[in-house]
Amino acid sequence: MERRTRFHVAYVVFALLAMILIQEAWQRAQTVEVLPYSDFEKLLAEGKIAEVVVDDTHITGKLKTPQGGKTVAIANRVEPQLAEQLNKYDVKYTRVHQSTFMRDLLSWIVPALLFFGVWYFLARRVSQGLGGGFMSIGKSRAKIYVENKTGVTFADVAGVDEAKAELQEVVEFLGDPKKYGRLGARVPKGVLLVGPPGTGKTLLARAVAGEAGVSFFSISGSEFVEMFVGVGAARVRDLFEQARAKAPAIIFIDELDALGRARGAGPYGGHDEKEQTLNQLLVELDGFDPMTGLVLLAATNRPEILDPALLRAGRFDRQVLVDRPDKRGRLAILQVHVRKIRLAPGVELEQVAALTPGFSGADLANLVNEAALLATRRGGEAVTQDDFTQAVERIVAGLEKKNRVLNPHERRIVAHHEMGHAIVAMALPGTDPVHKVSIIPRGVGALGYTIQRPTEDRFLMTREELDNKMAVLLGGRAAEDVIFGHLSTGAADDLAKVTDIARSMVMRYAMVEGLGHVAYEEERAPFLGGPLPQGHREYSEETAREIDVAVRGIVERAYEKALGILRKHQAALEAWAQKLLEKETLAESELGELRKVVAQPA
């Protein structure tokens, strides 16, 4: 109110001054007549001027009698010597003063404008990197979705029932905070959603806001940190101030690991800006009362690198795992996504769910979209089961390359290689049934592929099951050895997978008696996987040699197992490889006869 009053007074004063100046100018124009100097001298000679005021450049005279309403005459002075000469010739003359006001004004303004323009240009360039002007450098850039405008509810989230149940409590708290204070309980200040990429962490946070019908502040952890020290901390303060003003509200920080990495981690020490920003976030988490209706949600797929102070009780009290869905969860997710497409009668989504172990929610959404695109491309009226199967193959194996032409000898090698995988898989107990065998090239380097369809999701595997899995992977290479007596480069990917399994059996699962029940490998990132950590080895060179020998022995035994199976069924291998050469693709229904032959006892 005081600021508005000051503005009003300033406007009134400015208006009064403007009126006085206008009135003075109008009165001057009505009473003063500007004359040439020669006319002024004539008035003097005629005795019409009563009083004269002389300054350096002007001469002003008061007329005895008004002329045309004018009572004052004014003229620019001319030097007396020049005036006498001009009077001789009866010439009308006056003196003109050239004004230097604009020149003087421009001499000050132009350099100032040039300096300001350069400064503004540089400021704009820097501001583009800061996402705004200097005045907004410390402002939070969180996107605000008021009430249910997120457009997402729990009905749009499937396959993560446990996580939804955990977050339902947050929704109820935001709807009625007093209910939870009745018995002295408090709702967690912070809820951390952890899980692999694409499992629906961000979608869950938006669904919480949509269900609760409160303001939703969404921001990425990377948007806090800038090149200037202190900017991130200012943005954290501004974000919590905005959220308190709109409470009850939800603050959602995506990719928290960009902001919350452990302080002092890494070979080069800490980073002042990141550490100050994290410190401010820790202070804000301690400083607000959850009963005010403010809840902090965050998501990350790298919980192992977060600062321990961030995860302690009282800050992020609750960690909710949003993992890849199981078969039932995948079926529920598919049912959500197929609402947007036209399904053909007879599509079995349960079979599609069985074909997609390890798929995340985002992968399944992409699968449904790919199936719809395939149906559109072929001109179909609805999406069929075959479209889903082809979409799975496209995502798993890559784009089909029908234009890649192999010579007959290469096609024979690929056909026997793929049938070797299929026959070993059919012969060993506990392996997944073979869904399709093909010699059509796909992706970057796959000249053929064999797809197995899991009957159920597996979370534990025994030593025998791992041995059988390696034997199936080596079945292609063994088939080349049995039929052609030589090896090719086609088994490169199989060998890499087998070596990884065998090394994990030795170094992570302790499945070799001579090395004891000891883990020799550091844990990989739980959700992102990736290469082995490049840390210091905690074992001797002698132990390293024993590990290499054990890995090689496990792989050799799996290879010998595959060789034994294929030598036993060599006739079936050659016959069905010929069928594969003729048809290029054999589906599960066409492999029934081969399955009977392989399953017969010796």
C-alpha positions in Angstrom: 0.0 0.0 0.0 2.8 2.5 0.8 4.5 1.9 -2.5 1.2 2.5 -4.4 0.7 5.8 -2.4 4.2 7.0 -3.3 3.5 6.3 -7.0 0.3 8.3 -6.9 2.0 11.3 -5.3 4.7 11.2 -7.9 2.2 11.2 -10.7 0.3 14.2 -9.2 3.6 16.3 -8.8 4.6 15.5 -12.3 1.2 16.5 -13.7 1.4 19.9 -11.7 4.8 20.7 -13.0 3.8 19.9 -16.6 0.7 22.2 -16.2 2.9 25.1 -14.9 5.4 24.7 -17.7 2.6 24.6 -20.3 0.9 27.6 -18.8 4.1 29.6 -18.8 4.9 28.8 -22.4 1.4 29.8 -23.4 1.5 33.1 -21.6 4.9 33.9 -23.1 3.6 33.1 -26.6 0.6 35.5 -25.9 2.7 38.5 -24.6 6.1 38.3 -26.2 6.9 39.1 -29.8 10.2 38.0 -31.3 11.5 40.6 -33.7 14.5 41.0 -36.0 17.1 43.4 -34.6 16.5 46.0 -37.3 12.8 46.2 -36.3 13.8 46.5 -32.7 16.0 49.5 -33.5 13.1 51.1 -35.4 10.9 50.8 -32.4 13.6 52.4 -30.3 13.9 55.3 -32.8 10.2 55.8 -32.9 10.1 55.9 -29.1 7.7 53.0 -28.6 9.9 51.2 -26.0 9.7 52.2 -22.4 12.3 49.9 -20.8 15.1 47.7 -22.1 16.9 44.7 -20.5 20.2 43.7 -22.2 22.0 40.4 -21.7 24.9 38.8 -23.6 22.8 37.6 -26.5 19.3 39.2 -26.3 17.8 42.6 -25.9 14.3 42.7 -24.4 12.1 45.8 -24.4 8.8 46.6 -22.8 6.4 48.4 -25.2 4.7 51.6 -24.1 1.5 50.7 -25.8 0.6 47.0 -26.7 0.7 46.1 -30.3 -1.5 43.3 -31.4 -1.8 42.1 -27.8 2.0 41.9 -27.4 3.6 43.9 -24.5 7.2 42.7 -24.8 9.5 42.7 -27.8 12.7 40.6 -27.9 15.5 40.3 -30.4 18.9 38.8 -30.8 21.7 41.4 -30.4 23.9 42.4 -33.4 27.3 44.0 -33.0 27.1 47.8 -33.1 29.6 48.2 -35.9 27.8 45.7 -38.2 24.4 47.3 -37.3 25.7 50.8 -38.4 26.8 49.5 -41.7 23.6 47.7 -42.4 21.5 50.7 -41.4 23.2 52.8 -44.1 21.6 50.5 -46.7 18.2 50.2 -45.0 18.5 46.4 -44.8 16.4 44.3 -42.5 18.8 42.2 -40.4 18.8 39.9 -37.4 21.2 37.7 -35.6 20.7 33.9 -35.4 22.3 31.8 -32.7 23.1 28.3 -33.7 22.0 26.0 -30.9 24.6 23.4 -29.7 22.1 21.7 -27.3 21.5 18.7 -29.5 25.1 18.3 -30.3 26.1 18.5 -26.7 23.3 16.1 -25.8 24.2 13.5 -28.4 27.9 13.7 -27.4 26.7 12.3 -24.0 23.9 10.0 -25.1 25.5 8.2 -28.1 28.5 6.8 -26.2 26.2 5.8 -23.3 23.8 4.0 -25.7 26.7 2.3 -27.4 28.0 1.1 -24.1 24.6 -0.1 -23.0 24.0 -1.9 -26.3 27.3 -3.9 -25.9 26.5 -4.7 -22.3 22.9 -5.8 -23.2 24.2 -8.0 -26.1 26.7 -9.8 -23.8 24.1 -10.1 -21.0 21.7 -11.7 -23.5 24.3 -14.2 -24.6 25.1 -15.2 -21.0 21.4 -15.2 -20.1 20.7 -17.8 -22.8 22.9 -20.2 -20.9 21.2 -19.3 -17.7 17.7 -19.7 -19.0 16.7 -16.1 -18.2 17.9 -12.7 -17.5 20.2 -11.6 -14.7 17.3 -10.5 -12.6 15.8 -14.0 -12.7 19.0 -15.9 -12.2 18.1 -17.1 -8.7 14.5 -17.9 -9.6 13.2 -21.5 -9.7 12.3 -22.8 -13.1 9.9 -25.4 -11.9 6.9 -26.1 -14.1 3.7 -25.6 -12.0 0.7 -27.8 -12.7 -2.3 -26.5 -10.7 -4.7 -29.1 -9.2 -5.6 -32.0 -11.6 -4.1 -30.4 -14.7 -1.4 -33.1 -14.8 -4.0 -35.2 -16.6 -2.7 -38.4 -15.0 -4.3 -40.6 -12.3 -3.5 -44.0 -10.8 -5.8 -45.5 -13.4 -3.2 -44.6 -16.1 -0.4 -46.4 -14.1 -0.2 -50.2 -14.2 2.2 -52.9 -13.3 3.5 -51.2 -10.1 0.8 -52.0 -7.6 3.1 -52.0 -4.6 4.5 -48.5 -5.4 1.0 -47.2 -6.0 -0.1 -48.5 -2.6 2.8 -46.7 -0.9 2.0 -43.5 -2.6 -1.7 -43.8 -1.9 -0.9 -42.8 1.6 0.6 -39.5 0.4 -2.5 -38.8 -1.6 -4.7 -39.3 1.5 -2.5 -37.1 3.6 -2.6 -34.2 1.1 -6.4 -34.5 1.1 -6.7 -34.5 4.9 -3.5 -33.7 6.8 -5.2 -33.5 10.2 -6.3 -37.1 9.9 -2.7 -38.3 10.3 -2.0 -36.0 13.2 -4.8 -37.5 15.3 -2.6 -40.3 16.8 0.7 -38.3 16.6 1.9 -39.9 13.3 3.5 -37.8 10.6 3.7 -38.4 6.9 7.2 -38.8 5.5 8.7 -35.5 4.4 10.3 -37.0 1.3 9.6 -40.0 -0.9 12.3 -41.3 -3.2 11.3 -43.3 -6.2 14.1 -45.6 -7.4 14.2 -47.9 -10.3 15.5 -48.6 -13.8 14.8 -46.1 -16.6 11.4 -46.2 -18.2 9.6 -47.9 -15.3 7.2 -45.0 -14.6 8.7 -43.0 -11.8 7.8 -39.6 -13.3 4.4 -40.9 -14.3 3.7 -42.1 -10.7 4.6 -38.6 -9.3 2.3 -36.9 -11.8 -0.4 -39.4 -10.9 -0.1 -38.6 -7.2 -0.6 -34.9 -8.0 -3.6 -35.7 -10.2 -5.2 -37.9 -7.6 -4.6 -35.4 -4.7 -5.7 -32.4 -6.8 -3.0 -30.1 -5.5 -0.4 -27.9 -7.1 2.5 -29.9 -8.6 6.0 -28.3 -9.0 8.1 -30.3 -11.4 11.8 -29.7 -12.0 14.9 -31.6 -13.0 17.9 -31.8 -10.6 20.2 -30.5 -13.3 18.2 -27.2 -13.5 19.5 -26.1 -10.1 23.2 -26.2 -10.9 24.7 -23.3 -12.9 28.1 -21.8 -13.6 27.8 -19.2 -10.8 28.3 -20.3 -7.2 25.2 -19.7 -5.1 22.6 -19.7 -7.9 21.5 -23.3 -7.3 21.0 -22.6 -3.6 18.9 -19.5 -4.4 16.7 -21.6 -6.7 16.2 -24.2 -4.1 15.0 -21.5 -1.6 12.8 -19.9 -4.2 11.2 -23.3 -5.1 10.3 -24.1 -1.5 9.0 -20.5 -1.0 6.7 -20.9 -4.0 5.5 -24.3 -2.8 4.8 -23.0 0.7 2.7 -20.2 -0.8 0.5 -22.8 -2.7 0.4 -25.5 0.0 -0.9 -28.2 0.0 1.5 -29.0 -2.9 3.9 -31.6 -4.2 7.5 -30.8 -5.2 8.9 -33.3 -7.7 12.6 -33.4 -8.5 13.4 -35.7 -11.4 16.9 -37.1 -11.8 17.9 -36.3 -8.2 21.4 -37.8 -8.7 22.3 -34.7 -10.8 21.9 -32.6 -7.6 22.4 -35.1 -4.7 25.7 -36.8 -5.6 27.7 -37.6 -2.5 29.9 -34.6 -1.5 33.6 -35.0 -2.1 33.1 -38.0 -4.3 35.4 -38.5 -7.3 39.2 -38.2 -7.8 39.1 -34.4 -8.1 37.2 -33.6 -4.9 34.0 -31.6 -4.6 32.3 -29.0 -6.6 31.4 -25.8 -4.7 28.2 -25.0 -6.6 26.8 -28.6 -6.4 27.7 -28.9 -2.8 26.1 -25.5 -1.8 23.0 -26.5 -3.7 22.8 -29.9 -2.0 23.4 -28.2 1.4 20.5 -25.8 0.8 18.2 -28.7 -0.1 19.2 -30.5 3.1 18.4 -27.4 5.1 15.0 -26.9 3.4 14.1 -30.6 4.1 14.9 -30.0 7.8 13.1 -26.7 7.8 9.5 -27.4 6.8 6.8 -29.0 8.7 5.1 -31.8 6.7 1.8 -31.0 8.5 1.6 -27.8 6.3 0.7 -30.0 3.4 4.1 -30.0 1.5 5.5 -33.3 0.2 8.8 -33.8 -1.6 8.9 -36.5 -4.3 12.1 -37.3 -6.1 13.2 -39.9 -8.7 16.5 -41.5 -9.6 18.0 -44.5 -11.2 21.3 -44.1 -9.4 20.6 -44.4 -5.7 24.1 -45.8 -5.0 25.8 -42.4 -5.6 23.4 -40.2 -3.5 24.7 -38.4 -0.5 24.0 -40.4 2.8 22.8 -37.2 4.5 20.1 -37.0 1.8 18.8 -40.5 2.5 18.8 -40.4 6.3 15.5 -40.6 8.3 13.8 -37.2 8.5 14.6 -36.2 5.0 13.8 -38.9 2.4 12.2 -41.2 4.9 10.7 -43.6 2.4 12.3 -45.2 -0.6 9.8 -46.8 -3.1 11.2 -49.3 -5.6 9.6 -49.0 -9.1 11.0 -52.1 -10.7 10.5 -53.7 -14.1 7.1 -55.4 -14.1 6.5 -59.1 -14.0 4.3 -60.9 -16.5 1.1 -59.9 -14.8 2.3 -56.3 -14.5 3.2 -56.3 -18.2 -0.2 -57.6 -19.1 -1.8 -54.8 -17.1 0.4 -52.2 -18.8 -0.4 -53.5 -22.2 -4.1 -53.3 -21.4 -3.7 -49.6 -20.5 -1.8 -48.8 -23.7 -4.0 -50.7 -26.1 -7.0 -48.5 -25.2 -5.7 -46.0 -27.7 -5.4 -48.4 -30.7 -7.9 -50.7 -32.5 -7.3 -54.3 -31.7 -8.3 -57.2 -34.0 -10.4 -60.0 -32.5 -8.4 -62.8 -31.1 -5.3 -60.8 -30.0 -3.9 -62.5 -26.9 -2.1 -59.9 -24.8 -1.0 -62.5 -22.3 1.1 -64.1 -25.0 2.6 -60.7 -25.9 3.4 -60.2 -22.2 5.1 -63.6 -22.1 7.3 -62.6 -25.0 8.6 -59.4 -23.3 10.5 -60.4 -20.2 12.6 -57.5 -18.9 10.5 -54.9 -20.7 9.8 -51.7 -18.8 6.6 -49.7 -19.0 8.2 -47.3 -21.6 9.3 -50.3 -23.6 5.8 -51.7 -23.6 4.3 -48.4 -24.7 6.8 -48.3 -27.5 5.9 -51.9 -28.4 2.2 -51.1 -28.8 3.0 -48.1 -30.9 5.3 -50.1 -33.1 2.6 -52.7 -33.6 0.1 -50.0 -34.6 2.6 -48.6 -37.1 3.2 -52.0 -38.6 -0.6 -52.5 -39.0 -0.9 -49.0 -40.6 2.0 -49.7 -42.9 0.4 -52.8 -44.3 -3.0 -51.1 -44.7 -4.7 -53.2 -42.0 -8.0 -52.2 -40.3 -6.8 -53.3 -36.9 -3.7 -54.5 -35.0 -3.3 -58.2 -35.1 -1.3 -60.7 -33.0 1.2 -61.0 -35.9 1.8 -57.2 -35.7 2.7 -57.5 -32.0 5.0 -60.5 -32.7 6.8 -58.6 -35.4 7.1 -55.5 -33.2 8.7 -57.6 -30.5 11.2 -59.0 -33.0 12.0 -55.5 -34.3 12.7 -54.2 -30.8 14.7 -57.2 -29.6 16.6 -58.2 -32.8 16.5 -54.9 -34.8 15.1 -53.8 -38.1 14.6 -56.6 -40.7 17.0 -56.2 -43.6 15.6 -58.1 -46.5 17.9 -56.4 -49.0 21.0 -57.8 -47.4 22.0 -60.6 -49.7 24.2 -63.5 -48.4 25.9 -65.9 -50.7 24.7 -69.5 -50.5 27.6 -70.7 -48.4 27.0 -68.0 -45.8 23.2 -68.8 -45.7 24.0 -72.5 -45.0 26.3 -71.5 -42.1 23.7 -69.2 -40.7 20.9 -71.8 -41.1 22.9 -74.5 -39.3 24.0 -72.0 -36.6 20.4 -71.0 -35.8 19.1 -74.6 -35.8 22.0 -75.5 -33.5 20.6 -73.0 -30.9 17.1 -74.4 -31.4 18.0 -78.1 -31.1 20.1 -77.6 -27.9 17.3 -75.5 -26.4 14.8 -78.3 -27.1 17.1 -81.0 -25.8 17.9 -79.5 -22.4 15.4 -79.5 -19.5 14.3 -76.2 -17.9 15.0 -74.0 -20.9 12.4 -71.7 -22.5 10.5 -73.1 -25.5 11.7 -71.9 -29.0 9.3 -69.4 -30.4 10.8 -68.6 -33.8 13.9 -69.3 -35.8 14.9 -67.1 -38.8 17.8 -66.5 -41.1 16.6 -63.0 -42.2 19.2 -60.5 -41.2 18.2 -57.9 -38.6 19.8 -55.0 -36.8 23.5 -54.1 -37.1 25.2 -57.5 -37.2 22.6 -60.2 -36.7 22.5 -62.5 -39.7 19.7 -64.6 -38.1 18.0 -65.1 -34.8 16.4 -67.6 -32.5 13.7 -66.3 -30.1 12.7 -68.3 -27.0 9.4 -67.6 -25.2 9.7 -67.7 -21.4 6.8 -69.5 -19.7 7.3 -67.6 -16.5 9.4 -64.8 -15.0 12.5 -66.1 -13.2 14.2 -64.3 -10.3 16.6 -67.1 -9.2 18.7 -69.5 -11.4 20.6 -72.6 -10.3 24.1 -73.6 -11.4 22.5 -76.3 -13.7 20.2 -73.8 -15.3 23.1 -71.4 -16.0 25.1 -74.2 -17.5 22.1 -75.1 -19.8 21.7 -71.4 -20.8 25.4 -71.2 -21.8 25.0 -74.5 -23.8 22.1 -73.0 -25.7 24.1 -69.9 -26.5 27.0 -72.0 -27.7 24.8 -74.3 -29.8 25.2 -72.2 -32.9 29.0 -72.4 -32.8 28.9 -76.1 -32.0 26.6 -76.7 -35.0 29.2 -75.0 -37.3 31.9 -77.2 -35.8 29.8 -80.4 -36.3 28.7 -79.8 -39.8 31.5 -77.7 -41.4 34.5 -78.6 -39.2 35.5 -75.0 -38.9 34.4 -71.9 -36.9 33.1 -68.5 -38.1 32.7 -65.0 -36.7 28.9 -65.4 -36.4 29.2 -66.5 -32.7 30.8 -63.3 -31.4 27.8 -62.0 -29.5 27.1 -65.5 -28.1 30.7 -65.8 -26.9 30.5 -62.4 -25.1 27.3 -63.4 -23.3 28.6 -66.8 -22.3 31.8 -65.3 -21.0 29.9 -62.8 -18.9 27.7 -65.5 -17.4 30.7 -67.7 -16.6 32.6 -64.8 -15.1 29.6 -63.9 -12.9 29.3 -67.5 -11.8 32.9 -67.4 -10.6 33.3 -63.9 -9.3 29.8 -62.9 -8.1 27.9 -66.1 -7.3 30.8 -68.2 -5.9 29.8 -71.3 -7.9 33.3 -72.8 -8.1 34.5 -74.9 -5.1 38.2 -74.2 -5.4 37.7 -70.4 -5.0 35.5 -70.6 -1.9 32.4 -68.6 -1.0 34.0 -65.3 -1.9 32.8 -62.5 -4.2 35.7 -61.1 -6.2 33.8 -58.5 -8.2 32.3 -55.2 -7.1 28.6 -54.7 -7.4 27.5 -53.1 -10.6 25.0 -50.2 -10.7 21.7 -51.9 -9.6 19.5 -50.3 -12.2 21.7 -49.1 -15.0 24.0 -52.1 -15.2 26.9 -51.1 -17.5 30.5 -52.2 -17.5 32.4 -53.6 -14.5 33.7 -51.0 -12.1 37.3 -50.1 -12.8 38.4 -50.3 -9.2 41.4 -51.8 -7.4 41.5 -55.6 -7.5 41.2 -57.0 -4.0 42.8 -60.4 -4.9 46.3 -61.6 -5.9 47.7 -62.5 -9.3 47.4 -66.2 -8.3 43.7 -65.9 -7.6 43.2 -64.0 -10.8 44.8 -66.9 -12.7 42.5 -69.3 -10.9 39.5 -67.2 -11.9 40.5 -67.2 -15.5 41.0 -71.0 -15.5 37.6 -71.5 -13.8 35.9 -69.3 -16.3 37.5 -71.1 -19.2 36.6 -74.5 -17.7 32.9 -73.6 -17.3 32.6 -72.4 -20.9 34.4 -75.5 -22.2 32.0 -77.8 -20.3 29.0 -75.9 -21.8 30.5 -76.2 -25.3 31.1 -79.9 -24.9 27.5 -80.4 -23.8 26.2 -78.6 -26.9 28.6 -80.6 -29.1 27.3 -83.9 -27.6 23.6 -83.0 -28.2 24.2 -81.9 -31.8 26.3 -84.9 -32.8 23.5 -87.1 -31.5 20.9 -85.2 -33.6 23.2 -84.4 -36.6 20.7 -85.8 -39.1 17.8 -83.7 -37.7 20.2 -80.7 -37.7 20.9 -81.0 -41.4 17.3 -81.7 -42.4 15.8 -78.8 -40.5 18.6 -76.5 -41.6 17.5 -77.3 -45.1 13.9 -76.5 -44.3 15.0 -73.2 -42.8 16.9 -72.4 -45.9 13.8 -72.9 -48.0 11.3 -71.0 -45.8 13.7 -68.5 -44.1 11.5 -68.5 -41.0 10.1 -71.3 -38.9 7.4 -70.4 -36.2 6.8 -72.3 -33.0 3.9 -74.2 -34.5 6.1 -75.5 -37.3 8.8 -76.8 -35.0 6.5 -79.4 -33.2 7.9 -82.4 -35.2 11.5 -81.4 -34.5 10.7 -81.0 -30.8 9.4 -84.6 -30.8 12.5 -85.9 -32.5 14.9 -84.1 -30.1 12.9 -85.1 -27.0 13.1 -88.9 -27.8 15.3 -90.8 -25.4 18.6 -92.2 -26.7 
